[in-house]
Amino acid sequence: MRATLMLTMKIPWNAASMILHTRRILTSLPPAAATIFFALLVAFTSLSARPQSGENASDPNFEHPNRIITVHLEGRSISGLASHLKDAKSLRHGVVLFPGYPGIIRLREEGGIIRFEQRGNFLVRSRRHWLDDETVTLVADAPTDQWIAFGQRFRETPRYGTDIAALINEASRIFGVKDWTFIGTSEGSISAYHAARLNPGLAQRLILTASVFLPSRGGPGLRGVSDWERLPAPLLWVHHKEDPCPYTAYRIAREFSAKSASPLVTMHGGGPGSGDACEARTAHGFAGVEIEAIDAMRTWIRTGAVTQDAGK
């Protein structure tokens, strides 16, 4: 297995060091070569110092370091978008974020710029609110051979568990983090549930938010899960009381909380919402109460205490 780490460009030296090294190189080169080298150095410095362009420039999550981690497997690869504080020195906790439908964010780098889709998803757009000196986030993409259709049935397979394990093991190697919490939202709850079920040694905890319970054209949802007691990781449900999506009704969240003997955080307030009922800018996507939802999840991760009601 070969892992590739792609980083946003940075200048490694301070100004004094750069001047010193540049002077030494220029004096050692013939005049024509020195002219070419200097022109290339100016171009590189301009490119490296340039702020993020396009969507990234207006995305507050890019005020912090973001990087793509990619693991290459046989006939496919799987990537994750990692974020952490710039000066974080003691990373201990990792949260793996599984976005909702379609769960395909198409992580890639083009022209030195990180590009991806599903920016408006609750877990993707709010990932910066997780960051502190001890926490790194990792938004999990679908494996590349599933970029056409990332079905719910595929997420049940050992192959998917293997792919997620490879990604998290590589992130653990890079950041030195061993404590991982899997967090899914909407249809991403199905991804997170099966990823945790298939990797009991990696998932220390599981949080399912705005979960898809009922069957749809995409698959069975969580309705078919009956052996919650066999899930080795502690489980927390997070749901908005006014979730308008018919597949993710709050009353069913209460049923699943009881069925799984696992606590439920009930979110209130927020808004104003926009878009269709099952989209990410409504109460289904915790619009307006993102920070409160994350604070409740962080409290449970760190202390085990459950905030039964949260929001504005």
N, C-alpha and C positions, 0 to 999 in steps of 0.2 A: 504494500500500500504506500502510495507516495502522496505526501501532503504538501500543498502549496499555500503560502501565506502572502496575501497582497496587501500592502500598506499604502496609505496616502503619503505623498511625497513630502519630505521634510529636509531642511538643510542641517546637517549634523554638527557643523562647527559654529562657534560664535564669530563675531566680525573680526576680532583680532587674529584668531587662528586662520581664518580664511585668507586674510591679507598676507600673512606670513607664508602660508603654503602656496598661494598663487604667485608670490614674488619668487619663491625658490624654483617653481616650475618654469615660469616665464624666462628667467635668466639662464636656465639650462637648455632652452630650445633655440633653434635657428630662428631668425626674424620672421620668416614666412609662417613657420609652424606656430610661433608664439602668437601671431595675429589671429590665426584660425582658432587656437585654443582659447584666446581671450573672448572671441566672438561667441564660441560655444558656451563658455562660462557665463557670459551675460545672459544668453538665451535660457540656460538652465535655471539661473537665479531668478529670472523673471517668471518662469513657469512655476518654480517651487514656491515662490512667495505669493503667487496669485491666489486670492480667496476662492473658495468653492464656487462654482458657477451653476447657473440654472436653478433647478429645484433645490439642490443642496444649500445654496446660498440663503434661501428663505426658510430653510428647515432648522428650527432651533436645536434639534438633536445633533446637528453638525457643529455646534459650538464646542462639542467634546470630540475626542478621537474616535473615529469609526474605522473599522477594517473588515475586510472580507477574509474569512477562513474557508478554504476549499480542500476537501479530501477527494482524491481520485481513486475510484474503485473500478472493478471490471465492467467495462461498457457504460459507465456512468460516473458522475461526481455528485457530491452534495456540499452545499455551502451554508454558511451562517454569517450574519452581520453582527459583529461584536462592537460594543460601545463600553467605555469606561471613562472615569475622570482623568484628566491629563496627568495629574501628579499622584495618582493612586499608587501606593507602594506596598500595600498589604492586602491584596485581593484575596478574599476567603470564600465569598459566596458568589455563585453563578445562578442566573435565572435564564432558562431556555424558554423562549417565547414562540408559541405556535399560532400564527395568525389565522383568521377565519377564511371563509370561502373566497377564492378557490385554493388558498394556501400555497400558491405559486407566485413567488415574488421576483423570480428571474434575476437573482443577484449576479452582477457582472461589473467589470471595470472597462470603461471606454474612454480613451484619451486621458488616462490618469484620473478619471472621475468615477466615483462609485455610483452605480445606477441600479434601481430596483423598482418594483411595483408594489401596490397595496400600501402606499404611504399613509392613507387615512385610517387604516385599521387601528383599533383601540390599542393593541399591544405595540404596534410599530410606531405610531405617532407619539405615544406617551413614554417610550422607553427611557428617556433622559431622567424621568422622575424616580427611577430606581437607583440612580447612580449615587454612590458615596465612596468613601475611601476603601471599602471592603467588597464592593459589588461590581460585577461585570454582567452585562446582558448579552444574549446571543439569540438573534431572530433566526429561526430555522427555516430554510427554503425547502421546497420539495426536491427530491432527487431529479437530476436532469432528464432521465428517461421517463419521468412522469410529468413533464412540463406541458404535455398536450392535455392530459386528463388525470388529475391526482385524486383518484376515487377513494371513497371511504373503505371499501373492501381491501384495497391495497394496503391501507394503513394498519390493517389487522395482521399482516403477514410478517413472518420472521425476517424477511428481507428488509422491510422498513425498519424493524428494530435494529438490525445490523448496521444499516446506513446511519441512523441517528447515533448509535454507539460510536461509530467511527468519527463522526463530527465532534461529539462531546469529548471523546478521548484526546483528540487533537487540540481542542480548546483547553482542556486540562493541562496538557503538556506545555502550551504556550503561556498560560496565565498562572499555572501552579494551583488552580482551584480544584478541589475535590468535592465540595458540597454544592450539589445542583438541585434546584427546584424546577420542575416542569410546569409550565403555565400555558393553558390553551384558552382561546376565546371563540365562541360560536362554533363553527365546524372544526376549528382548530382544537377544540376540546377533545374531539375524537382522535386527532393526531396525538395530543399530549397523553391521553389515557392509554392508548396502545403502546406508545413509546415507553411510558413508565412500566406498563405491565410486562413488556418484553425485555426491559433492562432494570431488573430490581436492584442490581448492584450500583447503578448510576443515579437513579432518581431517588433522592432522599425525601422528597415531598412532591405532592401533586396538587395543583390548584386548577379548577375548572370554572371558567367564567362565561356567563351568557350562553350556556351549553345547548347544543342541538340535541334534543331528546327524541323527537319523533322522526319516523322514516320520511324520506323524500326521494326525489329522483336521484339524489347524490348517494343514497345508501340508507342503512338502517338507523342512523343516529345512535344514541346511547340506550335506546329502548330495549335492545336485546341483551344488554349486560345484566347478568343476574348474580354473578359470583363476586360481588364487591369485597367480600371478606377475604378473597384470595389476593387482592391487591396489596403488595407488601408496603407500599409507601403511604404515609398518612395523607388524608385527602381533605381538602377544603373546597366548598362551593361558594361562589360569589355571583350574585344575581341582582339585577335591578327590579324593584317591585313593579315598576311600570313598563317592563320590557314588552314592546308591542309586537314582537315577531311570533307568529303562531307556532313555530317549531321550538320556541324557547320560552314558553310561558312560565311565569313565576310560580304558579300553583304546582307545576310539574317539578320545578326545582325543589320545592318543599318536599314533594313525594320522594325524590331521589336522595335528598339529604337524610330522610328517615330510613329509606331502604338501605342506604350504604352506611348508616350509623356514623355519619360524618357531619361536621358543623356547616352552617350556612351563614354567610355574611349577606345581609339584605341592604342594598343601596337605595337611597332616596334622593329625589331632587335632581338638580343639574339643568341641562338645556341652555338655550333653546335648541331643539333638535331639528334636523333637516334630512331629507331623503326618505327612501322607502323604509317600511317597518323593520326589515331584517338587515338594514345597512348600518354602517359603523358610526354614523353621526346622529343617532337617536339614543334613547335610553338603552337600547340593545347594545350599543357601543359605549355606554357610560359617559355620554357627551356631557361635559360640564362638571363631572365628578371623577375625572380620571385620577387626580392626585389623591382624593379621599379613598378611592378603591385600592390604589397602590399602597397607601399608608396602612390600610387594614390588612392587606396581604403581607406586607413587610413585618408587621407586628406579629402575625401568626408564625411566619418563618423564623423570626428571631426568638420569640418567647413562648409560642404555643398558645397564646391568649387569643380568643376569638372576639372580634368586634361585631356583635350581632346586628347592630344597625349603624349605618354610616351614610354620610352624604350631607347635603345642604338643606 
